[in-house]
Every structure is written in C-alpha cells, then in structure tokens.
C-alpha cells in the first residue's frame, strides 16, 4: 500500500508528543498534565489508524470493482481492523 505523506506527518507529530511526555516525566510534571498529553497522543494514533484503514479500504474497494469482484469481504476486513485497534 502507498502511504500518503499526511500519515507520515501525523506519526511524526505523535512521535514529538511522546518525546514531550517523556520530558514531562523526567521533569516530574503533575500527573494530570502527563495524562492529558498521553491521551492526546492516543487520540492522534487512533485517528491515524482510522485514516490508514480508510485509505486501504478505498483502494481495495476500487480494485475489487475494477476486477468485477465483490467488496463485502474487504469492508468486513476493514471493520475488523478498526475493532482490533481498540
């Protein structure tokens, strides 16, 4: 699968967030601040997962339609990936 540059940018932002959390922990910041940043990181990861699954689903559905194949299994697999990621 070809990954969009936006996916890489999102993950680099998450990487920066995690590094920031590590710095906060090393500086013994308040746990509420740390949890807030960890939660934001998790949300960003969840959204990136959704983006990747949707991009893959779109590509697979398009290929199946072009090849005259049913798309039901592709959609089921995408839903299973989203459920598994939770």
Secondary structure as UniProt FT lines:
FT   HELIX           5..26
FT   TURN            27..28
FT   HELIX           31..66
FT   TURN            67..68
FT   HELIX           72..85
//
